Amino acid sequence: MLCYLRRSSDDFAVVVLNFTPVPRRSYRVGVPAGGSYREVFNSDSRLYGGTDMGNGGMVTAADLPWMGRSHSLLLDLPPLGALILRPET
């Protein structure tokens, strides 16, 4: 598992990579802000020949600190997959 923030001067994206062949359900990831996050990329999408395992396109951050961040997301991660999420503005 690898998770990181990709930042610009006024925006960020959350990148989560699952390098295992096992789906990870309810995997918690820390994020710096609350609100809704749109799944803008899912490598397991049917568009790329996958099974569409993911988060239904949108997930809401919980007010639960995690991994040194003030909020967290509970994600379903596809096996050998990558997700990119961005906060809704």
Jmol script that loads the backbone (N, CA, C; Angstrom):
load data "model"
ATOM      1  N   MET A   1       0.843  -1.162   0.000  1.00  0.00           N
ATOM      2  CA  MET A   1       0.000   0.000   0.000  1.00  0.00           C
ATOM      3  C   MET A   1       0.894   1.233   0.000  1.00  0.00           C
ATOM      4  N   LEU A   2       0.477   2.204  -0.798  1.00  0.00           N
ATOM      5  CA  LEU A   2       1.172   3.489  -0.826  1.00  0.00           C
ATOM      6  C   LEU A   2       0.112   4.565  -0.988  1.00  0.00           C
ATOM      7  N   CYS A   3       0.195   5.587  -0.152  1.00  0.00           N
ATOM      8  CA  CYS A   3      -0.781   6.677  -0.184  1.00  0.00           C
ATOM      9  C   CYS A   3      -0.017   7.984  -0.044  1.00  0.00           C
ATOM     10  N   TYR A   4      -0.341   8.960  -0.899  1.00  0.00           N
ATOM     11  CA  TYR A   4       0.313  10.255  -0.779  1.00  0.00           C
ATOM     12  C   TYR A   4      -0.592  11.350  -1.325  1.00  0.00           C
ATOM     13  N   LEU A   5      -0.245  12.598  -0.980  1.00  0.00           N
ATOM     14  CA  LEU A   5      -0.955  13.767  -1.494  1.00  0.00           C
ATOM     15  C   LEU A   5      -0.140  14.372  -2.616  1.00  0.00           C
ATOM     16  N   ARG A   6      -0.797  14.693  -3.677  1.00  0.00           N
ATOM     17  CA  ARG A   6      -0.183  15.416  -4.798  1.00  0.00           C
ATOM     18  C   ARG A   6      -0.714  16.841  -4.699  1.00  0.00           C
ATOM     19  N   ARG A   7       0.161  17.809  -4.457  1.00  0.00           N
ATOM     20  CA  ARG A   7      -0.254  19.187  -4.184  1.00  0.00           C
ATOM     21  C   ARG A   7       0.161  20.157  -5.280  1.00  0.00           C
ATOM     22  N   SER A   8      -0.687  21.181  -5.445  1.00  0.00           N
ATOM     23  CA  SER A   8      -0.306  22.367  -6.203  1.00  0.00           C
ATOM     24  C   SER A   8      -0.441  23.525  -5.225  1.00  0.00           C
ATOM     25  N   SER A   9      -0.327  24.738  -5.684  1.00  0.00           N
ATOM     26  CA  SER A   9      -0.362  25.872  -4.761  1.00  0.00           C
ATOM     27  C   SER A   9      -1.706  26.016  -4.055  1.00  0.00           C
ATOM     28  N   ASP A  10      -2.807  25.625  -4.680  1.00  0.00           N
ATOM     29  CA  ASP A  10      -4.120  25.817  -4.066  1.00  0.00           C
ATOM     30  C   ASP A  10      -5.033  24.593  -4.167  1.00  0.00           C
ATOM     31  N   ASP A  11      -4.500  23.434  -4.495  1.00  0.00           N
ATOM     32  CA  ASP A  11      -5.315  22.250  -4.693  1.00  0.00           C
ATOM     33  C   ASP A  11      -4.498  21.013  -4.327  1.00  0.00           C
ATOM     34  N   PHE A  12      -5.185  19.881  -4.162  1.00  0.00           N
ATOM     35  CA  PHE A  12      -4.474  18.630  -3.909  1.00  0.00           C
ATOM     36  C   PHE A  12      -5.306  17.454  -4.401  1.00  0.00           C
ATOM     37  N   ALA A  13      -4.640  16.337  -4.581  1.00  0.00           N
ATOM     38  CA  ALA A  13      -5.283  15.075  -4.920  1.00  0.00           C
ATOM     39  C   ALA A  13      -4.724  14.011  -3.985  1.00  0.00           C
ATOM     40  N   VAL A  14      -5.539  13.025  -3.677  1.00  0.00           N
ATOM     41  CA  VAL A  14      -5.133  11.898  -2.847  1.00  0.00           C
ATOM     42  C   VAL A  14      -4.899  10.716  -3.783  1.00  0.00           C
ATOM     43  N   VAL A  15      -3.701  10.154  -3.730  1.00  0.00           N
ATOM     44  CA  VAL A  15      -3.342   9.013  -4.566  1.00  0.00           C
ATOM     45  C   VAL A  15      -3.161   7.796  -3.655  1.00  0.00           C
ATOM     46  N   VAL A  16      -3.877   6.717  -3.963  1.00  0.00           N
ATOM     47  CA  VAL A  16      -3.785   5.494  -3.168  1.00  0.00           C
ATOM     48  C   VAL A  16      -3.491   4.335  -4.118  1.00  0.00           C
ATOM     49  N   LEU A  17      -2.417   3.602  -3.823  1.00  0.00           N
ATOM     50  CA  LEU A  17      -1.985   2.485  -4.661  1.00  0.00           C
ATOM     51  C   LEU A  17      -1.992   1.203  -3.846  1.00  0.00           C
ATOM     52  N   ASN A  18      -2.640   0.184  -4.370  1.00  0.00           N
ATOM     53  CA  ASN A  18      -2.669  -1.128  -3.740  1.00  0.00           C
ATOM     54  C   ASN A  18      -1.817  -2.063  -4.606  1.00  0.00           C
ATOM     55  N   PHE A  19      -0.628  -2.389  -4.127  1.00  0.00           N
ATOM     56  CA  PHE A  19       0.283  -3.248  -4.876  1.00  0.00           C
ATOM     57  C   PHE A  19       0.083  -4.731  -4.580  1.00  0.00           C
ATOM     58  N   THR A  20      -0.959  -5.051  -3.813  1.00  0.00           N
ATOM     59  CA  THR A  20      -1.221  -6.455  -3.490  1.00  0.00           C
ATOM     60  C   THR A  20      -2.319  -7.003  -4.402  1.00  0.00           C
ATOM     61  N   PRO A  21      -2.389  -8.320  -4.577  1.00  0.00           N
ATOM     62  CA  PRO A  21      -3.448  -8.913  -5.404  1.00  0.00           C
ATOM     63  C   PRO A  21      -4.759  -9.111  -4.625  1.00  0.00           C
ATOM     64  N   VAL A  22      -4.859  -8.490  -3.456  1.00  0.00           N
ATOM     65  CA  VAL A  22      -6.010  -8.659  -2.567  1.00  0.00           C
ATOM     66  C   VAL A  22      -6.811  -7.360  -2.506  1.00  0.00           C
ATOM     67  N   PRO A  23      -8.132  -7.407  -2.720  1.00  0.00           N
ATOM     68  CA  PRO A  23      -8.953  -6.206  -2.528  1.00  0.00           C
ATOM     69  C   PRO A  23      -8.888  -5.772  -1.067  1.00  0.00           C
ATOM     70  N   ARG A  24      -8.841  -4.484  -0.831  1.00  0.00           N
ATOM     71  CA  ARG A  24      -8.818  -3.943   0.533  1.00  0.00           C
ATOM     72  C   ARG A  24     -10.111  -3.172   0.754  1.00  0.00           C
ATOM     73  N   ARG A  25     -10.983  -3.712   1.560  1.00  0.00           N
ATOM     74  CA  ARG A  25     -12.263  -3.062   1.857  1.00  0.00           C
ATOM     75  C   ARG A  25     -12.132  -2.267   3.147  1.00  0.00           C
ATOM     76  N   SER A  26     -12.768  -1.098   3.177  1.00  0.00           N
ATOM     77  CA  SER A  26     -12.777  -0.236   4.366  1.00  0.00           C
ATOM     78  C   SER A  26     -11.360   0.122   4.813  1.00  0.00           C
ATOM     79  N   TYR A  27     -10.524   0.499   3.875  1.00  0.00           N
ATOM     80  CA  TYR A  27      -9.148   0.917   4.164  1.00  0.00           C
ATOM     81  C   TYR A  27      -9.172   2.412   4.478  1.00  0.00           C
ATOM     82  N   ARG A  28      -8.717   2.785   5.670  1.00  0.00           N
ATOM     83  CA  ARG A  28      -8.780   4.178   6.104  1.00  0.00           C
ATOM     84  C   ARG A  28      -7.505   4.922   5.696  1.00  0.00           C
ATOM     85  N   VAL A  29      -7.704   6.134   5.156  1.00  0.00           N
ATOM     86  CA  VAL A  29      -6.611   6.987   4.684  1.00  0.00           C
ATOM     87  C   VAL A  29      -6.830   8.394   5.236  1.00  0.00           C
ATOM     88  N   GLY A  30      -5.801   8.993   5.783  1.00  0.00           N
ATOM     89  CA  GLY A  30      -5.892  10.351   6.297  1.00  0.00           C
ATOM     90  C   GLY A  30      -5.889  11.383   5.178  1.00  0.00           C
ATOM     91  N   VAL A  31      -6.703  12.436   5.346  1.00  0.00           N
ATOM     92  CA  VAL A  31      -6.762  13.539   4.382  1.00  0.00           C
ATOM     93  C   VAL A  31      -6.757  14.866   5.149  1.00  0.00           C
ATOM     94  N   PRO A  32      -6.308  15.953   4.512  1.00  0.00           N
ATOM     95  CA  PRO A  32      -6.166  17.218   5.226  1.00  0.00           C
ATOM     96  C   PRO A  32      -7.432  18.058   5.369  1.00  0.00           C
ATOM     97  N   ALA A  33      -8.549  17.632   4.765  1.00  0.00           N
ATOM     98  CA  ALA A  33      -9.758  18.452   4.821  1.00  0.00           C
ATOM     99  C   ALA A  33     -10.997  17.566   4.787  1.00  0.00           C
ATOM    100  N   GLY A  34     -12.076  18.058   5.377  1.00  0.00           N
ATOM    101  CA  GLY A  34     -13.347  17.354   5.352  1.00  0.00           C
ATOM    102  C   GLY A  34     -14.064  17.583   4.033  1.00  0.00           C
ATOM    103  N   GLY A  35     -15.267  17.045   3.931  1.00  0.00           N
ATOM    104  CA  GLY A  35     -16.081  17.229   2.737  1.00  0.00           C
ATOM    105  C   GLY A  35     -16.118  15.998   1.867  1.00  0.00           C
ATOM    106  N   SER A  36     -16.631  16.186   0.660  1.00  0.00           N
ATOM    107  CA  SER A  36     -16.765  15.093  -0.308  1.00  0.00           C
ATOM    108  C   SER A  36     -15.553  15.028  -1.226  1.00  0.00           C
ATOM    109  N   TYR A  37     -15.176  13.808  -1.581  1.00  0.00           N
ATOM    110  CA  TYR A  37     -14.057  13.574  -2.485  1.00  0.00           C
ATOM    111  C   TYR A  37     -14.560  12.773  -3.675  1.00  0.00           C
ATOM    112  N   ARG A  38     -14.240  13.253  -4.863  1.00  0.00           N
ATOM    113  CA  ARG A  38     -14.631  12.572  -6.099  1.00  0.00           C
ATOM    114  C   ARG A  38     -13.498  11.651  -6.536  1.00  0.00           C
ATOM    115  N   GLU A  39     -13.872  10.424  -6.896  1.00  0.00           N
ATOM    116  CA  GLU A  39     -12.917   9.465  -7.433  1.00  0.00           C
ATOM    117  C   GLU A  39     -12.712   9.821  -8.912  1.00  0.00           C
ATOM    118  N   VAL A  40     -11.628  10.510  -9.218  1.00  0.00           N
ATOM    119  CA  VAL A  40     -11.403  10.983 -10.589  1.00  0.00           C
ATOM    120  C   VAL A  40     -10.667   9.963 -11.452  1.00  0.00           C
ATOM    121  N   PHE A  41     -10.029   8.975 -10.802  1.00  0.00           N
ATOM    122  CA  PHE A  41      -9.371   7.909 -11.554  1.00  0.00           C
ATOM    123  C   PHE A  41      -9.437   6.627 -10.742  1.00  0.00           C
ATOM    124  N   ASN A  42      -9.781   5.554 -11.418  1.00  0.00           N
ATOM    125  CA  ASN A  42      -9.788   4.220 -10.822  1.00  0.00           C
ATOM    126  C   ASN A  42      -9.249   3.267 -11.884  1.00  0.00           C
ATOM    127  N   SER A  43      -8.076   2.717 -11.660  1.00  0.00           N
ATOM    128  CA  SER A  43      -7.464   1.840 -12.662  1.00  0.00           C
ATOM    129  C   SER A  43      -8.252   0.543 -12.865  1.00  0.00           C
ATOM    130  N   ASP A  44      -9.175   0.237 -11.950  1.00  0.00           N
ATOM    131  CA  ASP A  44      -9.997  -0.965 -12.080  1.00  0.00           C
ATOM    132  C   ASP A  44     -11.322  -0.679 -12.787  1.00  0.00           C
ATOM    133  N   SER A  45     -11.451   0.484 -13.386  1.00  0.00           N
ATOM    134  CA  SER A  45     -12.660   0.848 -14.116  1.00  0.00           C
ATOM    135  C   SER A  45     -12.856  -0.064 -15.327  1.00  0.00           C
ATOM    136  N   ARG A  46     -14.105  -0.264 -15.694  1.00  0.00           N
ATOM    137  CA  ARG A  46     -14.401  -1.049 -16.905  1.00  0.00           C
ATOM    138  C   ARG A  46     -13.831  -0.388 -18.151  1.00  0.00           C
ATOM    139  N   LEU A  47     -13.629   0.912 -18.083  1.00  0.00           N
ATOM    140  CA  LEU A  47     -13.005   1.614 -19.215  1.00  0.00           C
ATOM    141  C   LEU A  47     -11.629   1.046 -19.538  1.00  0.00           C
ATOM    142  N   TYR A  48     -10.973   0.475 -18.504  1.00  0.00           N
ATOM    143  CA  TYR A  48      -9.633  -0.081 -18.679  1.00  0.00           C
ATOM    144  C   TYR A  48      -9.624  -1.596 -18.586  1.00  0.00           C
ATOM    145  N   GLY A  49     -10.803  -2.235 -18.695  1.00  0.00           N
ATOM    146  CA  GLY A  49     -10.887  -3.691 -18.645  1.00  0.00           C
ATOM    147  C   GLY A  49     -11.003  -4.264 -17.247  1.00  0.00           C
ATOM    148  N   GLY A  50     -11.295  -3.414 -16.249  1.00  0.00           N
ATOM    149  CA  GLY A  50     -11.392  -3.863 -14.861  1.00  0.00           C
ATOM    150  C   GLY A  50     -12.792  -4.280 -14.470  1.00  0.00           C
ATOM    151  N   THR A  51     -12.994  -4.418 -13.160  1.00  0.00           N
ATOM    152  CA  THR A  51     -14.267  -4.897 -12.618  1.00  0.00           C
ATOM    153  C   THR A  51     -15.106  -3.799 -11.982  1.00  0.00           C
ATOM    154  N   ASP A  52     -14.627  -2.572 -12.003  1.00  0.00           N
ATOM    155  CA  ASP A  52     -15.319  -1.426 -11.401  1.00  0.00           C
ATOM    156  C   ASP A  52     -15.360  -1.468  -9.876  1.00  0.00           C
ATOM    157  N   MET A  53     -14.436  -2.192  -9.250  1.00  0.00           N
ATOM    158  CA  MET A  53     -14.373  -2.125  -7.789  1.00  0.00           C
ATOM    159  C   MET A  53     -13.885  -0.746  -7.410  1.00  0.00           C
ATOM    160  N   GLY A  54     -14.600  -0.108  -6.508  1.00  0.00           N
ATOM    161  CA  GLY A  54     -14.197   1.230  -6.078  1.00  0.00           C
ATOM    162  C   GLY A  54     -15.188   1.784  -5.088  1.00  0.00           C
ATOM    163  N   ASN A  55     -15.435   3.074  -5.178  1.00  0.00           N
ATOM    164  CA  ASN A  55     -16.204   3.782  -4.174  1.00  0.00           C
ATOM    165  C   ASN A  55     -17.420   4.501  -4.741  1.00  0.00           C
ATOM    166  N   GLY A  56     -17.914   4.043  -5.861  1.00  0.00           N
ATOM    167  CA  GLY A  56     -19.108   4.629  -6.437  1.00  0.00           C
ATOM    168  C   GLY A  56     -18.925   6.052  -6.925  1.00  0.00           C
ATOM    169  N   GLY A  57     -17.698   6.457  -7.119  1.00  0.00           N
ATOM    170  CA  GLY A  57     -17.423   7.775  -7.664  1.00  0.00           C
ATOM    171  C   GLY A  57     -17.284   8.890  -6.648  1.00  0.00           C
ATOM    172  N   MET A  58     -17.766   8.670  -5.411  1.00  0.00           N
ATOM    173  CA  MET A  58     -17.730   9.737  -4.415  1.00  0.00           C
ATOM    174  C   MET A  58     -17.643   9.129  -3.017  1.00  0.00           C
ATOM    175  N   VAL A  59     -16.915   9.802  -2.131  1.00  0.00           N
ATOM    176  CA  VAL A  59     -16.815   9.371  -0.735  1.00  0.00           C
ATOM    177  C   VAL A  59     -16.709  10.629   0.134  1.00  0.00           C
ATOM    178  N   THR A  60     -17.246  10.561   1.353  1.00  0.00           N
ATOM    179  CA  THR A  60     -17.238  11.697   2.264  1.00  0.00           C
ATOM    180  C   THR A  60     -16.232  11.466   3.381  1.00  0.00           C
ATOM    181  N   ALA A  61     -15.438  12.483   3.668  1.00  0.00           N
ATOM    182  CA  ALA A  61     -14.430  12.387   4.720  1.00  0.00           C
ATOM    183  C   ALA A  61     -15.089  12.405   6.095  1.00  0.00           C
ATOM    184  N   ALA A  62     -14.594  11.559   6.978  1.00  0.00           N
ATOM    185  CA  ALA A  62     -15.053  11.521   8.361  1.00  0.00           C
ATOM    186  C   ALA A  62     -14.214  12.478   9.193  1.00  0.00           C
ATOM    187  N   ASP A  63     -14.812  13.021  10.223  1.00  0.00           N
ATOM    188  CA  ASP A  63     -14.104  13.916  11.146  1.00  0.00           C
ATOM    189  C   ASP A  63     -13.331  13.067  12.158  1.00  0.00           C
ATOM    190  N   LEU A  64     -12.492  12.186  11.624  1.00  0.00           N
ATOM    191  CA  LEU A  64     -11.694  11.262  12.414  1.00  0.00           C
ATOM    192  C   LEU A  64     -10.233  11.408  11.988  1.00  0.00           C
ATOM    193  N   PRO A  65      -9.388  11.951  12.857  1.00  0.00           N
ATOM    194  CA  PRO A  65      -7.971  12.105  12.494  1.00  0.00           C
ATOM    195  C   PRO A  65      -7.336  10.742  12.202  1.00  0.00           C
ATOM    196  N   TRP A  66      -6.443  10.742  11.196  1.00  0.00           N
ATOM    197  CA  TRP A  66      -5.779   9.494  10.807  1.00  0.00           C
ATOM    198  C   TRP A  66      -4.480   9.822  10.091  1.00  0.00           C
ATOM    199  N   MET A  67      -3.439   9.080  10.393  1.00  0.00           N
ATOM    200  CA  MET A  67      -2.149   9.230   9.712  1.00  0.00           C
ATOM    201  C   MET A  67      -1.648  10.676   9.748  1.00  0.00           C
ATOM    202  N   GLY A  68      -1.858  11.357  10.869  1.00  0.00           N
ATOM    203  CA  GLY A  68      -1.376  12.728  11.008  1.00  0.00           C
ATOM    204  C   GLY A  68      -2.214  13.770  10.290  1.00  0.00           C
ATOM    205  N   ARG A  69      -3.378  13.390   9.808  1.00  0.00           N
ATOM    206  CA  ARG A  69      -4.281  14.307   9.098  1.00  0.00           C
ATOM    207  C   ARG A  69      -5.556  14.497   9.923  1.00  0.00           C
ATOM    208  N   SER A  70      -6.229  15.633   9.702  1.00  0.00           N
ATOM    209  CA  SER A  70      -7.397  15.988  10.519  1.00  0.00           C
ATOM    210  C   SER A  70      -8.662  15.202  10.193  1.00  0.00           C
ATOM    211  N   HIS A  71      -8.731  14.612   9.007  1.00  0.00           N
ATOM    212  CA  HIS A  71      -9.911  13.856   8.573  1.00  0.00           C
ATOM    213  C   HIS A  71      -9.447  12.553   7.921  1.00  0.00           C
ATOM    214  N   SER A  72     -10.420  11.692   7.593  1.00  0.00           N
ATOM    215  CA  SER A  72     -10.038  10.444   6.938  1.00  0.00           C
ATOM    216  C   SER A  72     -11.145   9.960   6.007  1.00  0.00           C
ATOM    217  N   LEU A  73     -10.730   9.154   5.050  1.00  0.00           N
ATOM    218  CA  LEU A  73     -11.632   8.513   4.091  1.00  0.00           C
ATOM    219  C   LEU A  73     -11.595   7.014   4.327  1.00  0.00           C
ATOM    220  N   LEU A  74     -12.732   6.377   4.196  1.00  0.00           N
ATOM    221  CA  LEU A  74     -12.823   4.922   4.266  1.00  0.00           C
ATOM    222  C   LEU A  74     -13.044   4.430   2.836  1.00  0.00           C
ATOM    223  N   LEU A  75     -12.040   3.744   2.286  1.00  0.00           N
ATOM    224  CA  LEU A  75     -12.039   3.407   0.866  1.00  0.00           C
ATOM    225  C   LEU A  75     -12.057   1.906   0.621  1.00  0.00           C
ATOM    226  N   ASP A  76     -12.670   1.526  -0.496  1.00  0.00           N
ATOM    227  CA  ASP A  76     -12.550   0.173  -1.017  1.00  0.00           C
ATOM    228  C   ASP A  76     -11.531   0.234  -2.149  1.00  0.00           C
ATOM    229  N   LEU A  77     -10.432  -0.504  -1.990  1.00  0.00           N
ATOM    230  CA  LEU A  77      -9.328  -0.448  -2.939  1.00  0.00           C
ATOM    231  C   LEU A  77      -9.281  -1.710  -3.789  1.00  0.00           C
ATOM    232  N   PRO A  78      -9.260  -1.548  -5.105  1.00  0.00           N
ATOM    233  CA  PRO A  78      -9.169  -2.733  -5.970  1.00  0.00           C
ATOM    234  C   PRO A  78      -7.783  -3.364  -5.884  1.00  0.00           C
ATOM    235  N   PRO A  79      -7.697  -4.675  -6.130  1.00  0.00           N
ATOM    236  CA  PRO A  79      -6.390  -5.338  -6.119  1.00  0.00           C
ATOM    237  C   PRO A  79      -5.520  -4.820  -7.263  1.00  0.00           C
ATOM    238  N   LEU A  80      -4.234  -4.665  -6.976  1.00  0.00           N
ATOM    239  CA  LEU A  80      -3.273  -4.194  -7.980  1.00  0.00           C
ATOM    240  C   LEU A  80      -3.809  -2.934  -8.673  1.00  0.00           C
ATOM    241  N   GLY A  81      -4.383  -2.049  -7.897  1.00  0.00           N
ATOM    242  CA  GLY A  81      -5.066  -0.891  -8.468  1.00  0.00           C
ATOM    243  C   GLY A  81      -4.588   0.444  -7.930  1.00  0.00           C
ATOM    244  N   ALA A  82      -5.038   1.480  -8.610  1.00  0.00           N
ATOM    245  CA  ALA A  82      -4.715   2.855  -8.214  1.00  0.00           C
ATOM    246  C   ALA A  82      -5.998   3.681  -8.207  1.00  0.00           C
ATOM    247  N   LEU A  83      -6.127   4.525  -7.193  1.00  0.00           N
ATOM    248  CA  LEU A  83      -7.219   5.484  -7.101  1.00  0.00           C
ATOM    249  C   LEU A  83      -6.652   6.881  -6.963  1.00  0.00           C
ATOM    250  N   ILE A  84      -7.309   7.843  -7.574  1.00  0.00           N
ATOM    251  CA  ILE A  84      -7.005   9.257  -7.369  1.00  0.00           C
ATOM    252  C   ILE A  84      -8.304   9.945  -7.008  1.00  0.00           C
ATOM    253  N   LEU A  85      -8.294  10.659  -5.894  1.00  0.00           N
ATOM    254  CA  LEU A  85      -9.479  11.361  -5.413  1.00  0.00           C
ATOM    255  C   LEU A  85      -9.151  12.843  -5.235  1.00  0.00           C
ATOM    256  N   ARG A  86     -10.131  13.693  -5.551  1.00  0.00           N
ATOM    257  CA  ARG A  86      -9.953  15.133  -5.361  1.00  0.00           C
ATOM    258  C   ARG A  86     -11.132  15.671  -4.571  1.00  0.00           C
ATOM    259  N   PRO A  87     -10.876  16.641  -3.689  1.00  0.00           N
ATOM    260  CA  PRO A  87     -11.981  17.234  -2.941  1.00  0.00           C
ATOM    261  C   PRO A  87     -12.912  17.995  -3.878  1.00  0.00           C
ATOM    262  N   GLU A  88     -14.205  17.918  -3.597  1.00  0.00           N
ATOM    263  CA  GLU A  88     -15.191  18.678  -4.358  1.00  0.00           C
ATOM    264  C   GLU A  88     -15.131  20.136  -3.934  1.00  0.00           C
ATOM    265  N   THR A  89     -15.234  21.022  -4.884  1.00  0.00           N
ATOM    266  CA  THR A  89     -15.211  22.448  -4.555  1.00  0.00           C
ATOM    267  C   THR A  89     -16.573  23.070  -4.726  1.00  0.00           C
TER     268      THR A  89
END
end "model"
wireframe off; spacefill off
backbone 0.3
color backbone group
